[in-house]
Amino acid sequence: MIRRMSRKHLLAGLAAAGVLGVGIAAPTVALADDKSPSPAPSASTSTDQGTDRQQQRADRQAGFAEALAKELGVPTDKVTAALEKLREQRQADRPGRPSTEDRQAALKERLDQAVKDGKLTQEQADAVLKAAEAGVFPGPGGHGHRGGDGRFGR
């Protein structure tokens, strides 16, 4: 059975699709204005790679600030200053990362509780703690870390 769509619903659907299309295309076009090729990743040391990543990030942020300034019709330096101020406020609101010793103490506490609750044997808890102290598990900023604030089980 074929059902006809009312003109009102058809126009509303087309309008929504148009707004969605513009919302997706506008940022893409704004960022695509920069025709300069991005630097190829170098096969140098990890320090150089970290510096390259920082430079690439700074370049992306500058491009974003420039595009935003152009879109808003304000000077680029004002947008850059506002973004920097917001970044500093956001960093100030973040709690500091716990030290390695604090994380290991929290892990030991949880392992002791698991032994007490009968979920682990003492040998298993000791093996986990030894592996953690040896750096077997990825931590904040380490390879394989998937986010979080560095606190165990919270």
GIDA-V324268 format. One record per residue. N is the residue number from 1. OMEGA is omega in radians with two decimals (none if undefined). D_LAST is the distance of its C-alpha to the last C-alpha in whole Angstrom. Layout:
n=N omega=OMEGA d_last=D_LAST
n=N omega=OMEGA d_last=D_LAST
This chain:
n=1 omega=3.14 d_last=54
n=2 omega=-3.14 d_last=54
n=3 omega=-3.13 d_last=52
n=4 omega=3.12 d_last=53
n=5 omega=3.13 d_last=51
n=6 omega=-3.11 d_last=52
n=7 omega=-3.13 d_last=53
n=8 omega=3.12 d_last=50
n=9 omega=3.12 d_last=47
n=10 omega=3.13 d_last=48
n=11 omega=3.11 d_last=48
n=12 omega=3.11 d_last=45
n=13 omega=3.12 d_last=44
n=14 omega=3.12 d_last=45
n=15 omega=3.12 d_last=44
n=16 omega=3.12 d_last=41
n=17 omega=3.12 d_last=41
n=18 omega=3.12 d_last=43
n=19 omega=3.12 d_last=40
n=20 omega=3.14 d_last=38
n=21 omega=3.12 d_last=40
n=22 omega=3.13 d_last=40
n=23 omega=3.13 d_last=37
n=24 omega=-3.03 d_last=36
n=25 omega=-3.04 d_last=39
n=26 omega=3.12 d_last=39
n=27 omega=3.14 d_last=36
n=28 omega=3.13 d_last=38
n=29 omega=-3.12 d_last=41
n=30 omega=-3.13 d_last=40
n=31 omega=-3.14 d_last=38
n=32 omega=3.13 d_last=41
n=33 omega=3.14 d_last=43
n=34 omega=-3.06 d_last=43
n=35 omega=-3.11 d_last=45
n=36 omega=3.14 d_last=44
n=37 omega=3.10 d_last=43
n=38 omega=-3.12 d_last=39
n=39 omega=3.13 d_last=40
n=40 omega=3.12 d_last=40
n=41 omega=-3.12 d_last=37
n=42 omega=3.13 d_last=38
n=43 omega=-3.12 d_last=38
n=44 omega=-3.06 d_last=38
n=45 omega=-3.13 d_last=36
n=46 omega=3.10 d_last=32
n=47 omega=3.11 d_last=33
n=48 omega=3.13 d_last=35
n=49 omega=3.10 d_last=33
n=50 omega=3.10 d_last=30
n=51 omega=3.10 d_last=33
n=52 omega=3.13 d_last=34
n=53 omega=3.11 d_last=31
n=54 omega=3.13 d_last=31
n=55 omega=3.11 d_last=34
n=56 omega=3.12 d_last=34
n=57 omega=3.12 d_last=31
n=58 omega=3.11 d_last=33
n=59 omega=3.12 d_last=36
n=60 omega=-3.13 d_last=34
n=61 omega=3.11 d_last=32
n=62 omega=3.10 d_last=36
n=63 omega=3.11 d_last=37
n=64 omega=-3.14 d_last=35
n=65 omega=3.13 d_last=36
n=66 omega=3.12 d_last=39
n=67 omega=3.13 d_last=39
n=68 omega=3.13 d_last=37
n=69 omega=3.13 d_last=40
n=70 omega=-3.13 d_last=43
n=71 omega=-3.10 d_last=41
n=72 omega=-3.13 d_last=41
n=73 omega=3.11 d_last=44
n=74 omega=3.13 d_last=43
n=75 omega=-3.13 d_last=43
n=76 omega=-3.11 d_last=41
n=77 omega=3.07 d_last=40
n=78 omega=3.13 d_last=39
n=79 omega=3.13 d_last=37
n=80 omega=3.13 d_last=35
n=81 omega=3.14 d_last=35
n=82 omega=3.12 d_last=33
n=83 omega=3.11 d_last=31
n=84 omega=3.12 d_last=30
n=85 omega=3.12 d_last=30
n=86 omega=3.13 d_last=27
n=87 omega=3.12 d_last=25
n=88 omega=3.11 d_last=26
n=89 omega=-3.13 d_last=24
n=90 omega=3.12 d_last=21
n=91 omega=3.13 d_last=21
n=92 omega=-3.13 d_last=21
n=93 omega=-3.12 d_last=19
n=94 omega=3.04 d_last=16
n=95 omega=3.12 d_last=14
n=96 omega=3.11 d_last=15
n=97 omega=3.07 d_last=14
n=98 omega=-3.14 d_last=13
n=99 omega=3.10 d_last=16
n=100 omega=-3.14 d_last=17
n=101 omega=3.12 d_last=17
n=102 omega=3.13 d_last=14
n=103 omega=3.14 d_last=12
n=104 omega=3.09 d_last=15
n=105 omega=3.11 d_last=15
n=106 omega=3.10 d_last=11
n=107 omega=3.13 d_last=12
n=108 omega=3.12 d_last=15
n=109 omega=3.14 d_last=13
n=110 omega=3.11 d_last=11
n=111 omega=3.09 d_last=15
n=112 omega=3.11 d_last=17
n=113 omega=3.12 d_last=15
n=114 omega=3.08 d_last=16
n=115 omega=-3.14 d_last=19
n=116 omega=3.14 d_last=20
n=117 omega=3.13 d_last=19
n=118 omega=3.14 d_last=21
n=119 omega=3.11 d_last=19
n=120 omega=2.98 d_last=20
n=121 omega=3.12 d_last=23
n=122 omega=3.13 d_last=23
n=123 omega=3.12 d_last=25
n=124 omega=3.13 d_last=22
n=125 omega=3.12 d_last=19
n=126 omega=3.14 d_last=22
n=127 omega=3.12 d_last=22
n=128 omega=-3.14 d_last=19
n=129 omega=3.13 d_last=18
n=130 omega=3.12 d_last=22
n=131 omega=3.13 d_last=21
n=132 omega=3.13 d_last=18
n=133 omega=3.13 d_last=20
n=134 omega=3.11 d_last=23
n=135 omega=-3.13 d_last=21
n=136 omega=-3.10 d_last=21
n=137 omega=3.09 d_last=17
n=138 omega=3.12 d_last=17
n=139 omega=-3.14 d_last=15
n=140 omega=3.13 d_last=14
n=141 omega=-3.14 d_last=18
n=142 omega=3.13 d_last=19
n=143 omega=3.10 d_last=21
n=144 omega=-3.14 d_last=19
n=145 omega=-3.07 d_last=16
n=146 omega=3.08 d_last=15
n=147 omega=-3.11 d_last=13
n=148 omega=-3.04 d_last=9
n=149 omega=3.08 d_last=9
n=150 omega=3.12 d_last=9
n=151 omega=-3.10 d_last=6
n=152 omega=2.95 d_last=6
n=153 omega=3.13 d_last=4
n=154 omega=none d_last=0
